[in-house]
């Protein structure tokens, strides 16, 4: 897929909670097709000490308005500065990068599991996967209720469940502690997940043990997006591979987990 480097117009910067922001960027030309799991690399010029671009998963695409949205969680200096950009400013972005999740078959029952900034591709996938809402189940995990973002706009596309480490929303514990995961995992045809490594590895282990197809979106540091900087190398059964070019989505059967 052809990659584009463009100055995109920031048309919306909305704070969702204390450290999550939704940024909507508008392209000057017609957007290419962008799929769940793909990412973009953003240059943060205002942070002059940061030379490398920062990767962000795509949250959604609006082809009619020629925009796509990103979920930006403040994790460090770069993401914090990015959230200070104002509507009307331009941001240099390389997009679309990487591969995407495999879309489910028509009759599949799927489980989507997201944690942290990994909720973005899960919400995007739930919205456009093409399945009826009753076949789509989504578990979203966070530290507390305050860390969860509002998902009202996605409620029509699936069944949503929440976990929090402090028990302030939904099931107390991690996503792997939710009854849908512990008691119903074997009823799903496919599992998709994105989030912290430990979370994804725990999900992958259980899915593999039950012989369920499982795809993960890795969150390695993808500075260039072209496989040149070698910051994002992951060990696979086919040797070391760059996550930005061979991924970020991998079937767990390909990984050495």
C-alpha positions, -999 to +999 in steps of 0.1 A: +000+000+000+013+034-009+025+055+020+019+093+021+038+120+039+015+150+043+008+181+064-026+173+078-050+199+093-060+193+130-098+199+129-105+186+164-086+181+196-109+167+223-099+157+258-116+124+267-104+121+302-074+131+323-048+116+299-066+106+267-073+129+238-090+124+205-073+141+176-091+144+142-069+151+112-080+162+077-060+153+046-057+178+017-062+149-008-086+119-009-078+094+018-067+059+009-085+030+026-073+026+061-081-005+081-081-015+118-047-023+131-029+002+108-011+031+123+004+065+114+037+081+124+034+117+136+061+143+137+059+165+169+077+196+158+068+215+189+089+191+210+122+202+194+142+177+215+123+148+199+137+137+166+118+105+159+081+104+149+056+088+172+033+059+161-005+060+169-032+035+159-061+048+139-093+051+158-116+057+129-120+071+094-145+095+079-141+093+041-169+118+035-151+145+055-116+132+045-105+128+081-092+101+104-090+101+142-063+091+166-066+082+203-036+099+220-028+087+255-002+108+273+027+084+280+057+107+277+070+141+265+060+135+228+024+125+233+019+152+259+031+179+236+010+165+208-021+170+229-013+208+231-017+213+194-047+236+186-074+232+160-063+248+127-026+238+131-009+214+108+008+182+117+032+161+095+020+125+093+032+094+074+002+071+067-012+045+064+015+022+078+016-015+086-009-043+080-044-047+095-064-073+113-080-101+093-117-094+089-139-122+104-160-145+083-197-138+080-209-161+107-180-157+132-184-148+168-155-126+178-139-113+210-120-080+209-097-072+239-081-038+243-061-022+271-046+013+274-042+030+240-049-004+224-086+002+227-084+024+195-080-004+169-105-025+188-132+001+186-124+007+149-126-030+142-159-034+161-174-007+140-164-019+105-159-056+109-193-063+092-207-086+118-241-081+136-236-066+170-247-098+188-216-115+173-191-089+185-179-088+221-154-063+234-136-063+267-118-030+276-094-028+305-080+001+324-066+010+358-097+028+369-130+042+357-113+075+351-090+059+326-117+045+304-128+066+275-165+071+266-176+045+240-212+056+235-206+061+198-196+024+194-224+008+215-245-001+185-217-022+170-211-048+198-214-059+234-190-041+257-175-052+290-152-033+313-125-042+338-106-020+362-078-028+385-095-010+414-130-023+407-144+012+400-160+001+367-171-033+356-152-064+368-123-059+392-090-071+378-075-075+344-092-083+311-083-120+315-103-120+348-136-110+331-162-139+331-166-135+293-130-144+290-126-170+317-159-188+311-169-182+275-136-180+256-141-214+239-173-201+223-155-176+201-142-182+166-116-154+166-099-133+192-082-099+185-062-079+210-041-048+214-025-033+245+003-039+269+026-069+261+017-088+293-020-085+286-016-096+250+006-126+259-019-137+286-048-135+260-027-152+234-017-181+257-053-189+266-065-186+230-038-208+217-046-234+244-081-236+231-071-236+194-088-203+187-075-180+160-059-150+176-043-119+162-023-093+182-013-058+173+021-052+188+031-018+202+068-018+196+085+015+191+080+022+154+100+053+148+104+053+110+076+031+098+096+018+069+118-009+085+150+012+084+156+023+120+153-013+134+137+001+166+107-023+164+123-057+157+103-087+170+115-123+172+092-145+152+093-181+141+105-168+107+133-149+122+136-113+134+111-090+117+103-053+118+069-048+133+063-016+113+065-035+079+056-071+087+031-061+114+020-045+136-007-073+134+006-108+138-012-141+142+001-156+174+011-188+156+038-167+140+053-154+172+076-171+196+054-164+226 
